[in-house]
Amino acid sequence: MNLADHSDPARSEPRRGSPKLPQLSWYVLGQVLGPVALLALLMTCVILLTQSLRLLDLVINRGQSAPTFLYLTMLILPGLLVIILPIAFFFGTIFTLSRLNGDSELVVMASAGYSQRQLALPVFIAAAMVMVLTWICALWLMPAGQRALNAKVLDIRADIGAALLNEGEFNPPAPGLTVFIRILSNDAQIKGILVHDSRDAKRPITYLAERGVLAQTPQGARLIMLDGTVEQSGDGGKQLSVLKFQRDVINLDQFAGPTHANQRQTSERYLSELLDPKEPGLTPRLRNAFLAEAHNRLSQPLYCIAFALIAMAAIMRGRRRARGALAIRLTMASLAAAGLRIAGYGVSGPASGHPAWDILFYVIPLSGAALALLVLMGYSPRAIMNRPRAIESPA
C-alpha cells in the first residue's frame, strides 16, 4: 500500500458506516494483524509438533487411527495459544512498527497530521483482539480441551482390545499378561493365539488356540478363543495340567487401567471451579494452587497491553536515531518483554503456597506497562538524570 495516498489529511476522514477510525488507522491495524497471525501460526505449528510427540507413542501402541491422533493434538491447542498469542502479538507488533519506521512511512504519517496517539489506537485495538482470544482460550477452551483430552486418553488406555491388534508381536497390555496373535484377518478373525498369564507366579497359565476373535461386548472387551488348550503348572513347575477346550473367553477389562480420574486436574477446571472448588477434603495448599491458577489465567492477557507499550516505546522514542541505536532498542525491548513474562511465570510457584502473592500476577504486567508508558512519554532514566543539569545551566 502506498502511503502517498494518505498524505492528504482529508483522506484520513472516518469511513462512512464504519467505526470512527481514520483510513491510516485501518491500514496500521491490518499491518499489525498480518504478522501477528503469521507468527502465531508458525509458533503454534512448531510447538504443537513437539507437544504431540508424547501422544504419538500412546496412539501407536494402542492401535489408534490417524484421525484420533489429530483429534488429540487439536485438544491441546487452546492451552498452547494462551502462551503463544501474547508472544506472537509482541513480535508481530514490533516487526510492523520497525518496518513502518524503516520505510519512512511513520514520517509520512506524521507529515499528514497523524499523531502518536492515533498510531497507538490501532495497536491497542489489535491488543484488545488478542486479549479477548487469550481469555477465551484460557477460561473456556483450554479446560474444555483438557477434559476431553484426558477422558479420551483414559478410554484409549482402558481399551485393552485395541492394544492387542498388533499381529506378529508379543503384546504386554498389562503387567503379568502377554498376548501373541499370529494373523489378524480383515474380518476381525484371529489365527494363532497365545495368552500367558503369570500374575500368580506359582501357578502361571498359558492359553493356546488355533483361532478366535477379539470382541467388544456391552460388558467390555473379550478375547474369545476356539479349539485350544489350557496349560497350568503348579508345585513350582513340577506339575503340569493340560485341558482342551472348544471355546473359552478371557475378560480383558480386568487388565484395564482406571476408567476415570478421582479428581479433576488444575488444567481441567473452569474459572468457577478454581475459585470455589466443591470437592470435600481438599487441603489448603491445593485450594491455594487452584486460586493461583485462576489469577494466572485472568492476568495472562494483560501482557498484551504491556507488550504493545514496550514495542511502541522501542520504535517511537528512537525512530530518528541511527539504525544501530534502533537495533539496540529493539534488543532491549525484547529482553524486557522476555523478562516480564518470565517474572510472571515465576510467581506461580510462590503463589501456590501463599495467596498473598496472587496480587503479583496483575502487578507484574501492569508495572511493565506503566514503565513502558513512561519511556514512551520521554521519562527515560537518562532524561531524568539530565533534567537537573538543564535546570542548573541557565543559572
Buried (B, 14 or more C-beta within 10 A) or exposed (E): EEBEEBBEEEEBEEEEEEEEBBBBBBBBBEBBBEBBBEBBEEBBEEBBEEBBEEBEEBBEBBBBEEEBBEBBBBBBBBBBBBBBBBBBBBBBBBBBBBBBBEEEBBBBBEEBEBEBEBBBBBBBBBBBBBBEBBBBBBBEBBBBBBBBBBBBBBBBBBBBBBBBBBBEEEBEBBEEBBBBBEEBEEEEEBBBBBBBBBEEEEBBBBBBBBBBBBBEEEEBBBBBBBBBBBBBBEEEEEEEEEEEEEEBEBBBBEBBEEEEEEEBEBBBBBBEBBBEBEEEEEEEEBBBBBBBBBBBBBBBBBBBBBBBBBBBBBBBBBBEEEEEEBEBBBEEBBEBBEEBBEBBEEBBEEBBEEBEBBEBBBBBBBBBBEBBBBBBEEEBEEBEEEEEEEEEEEE
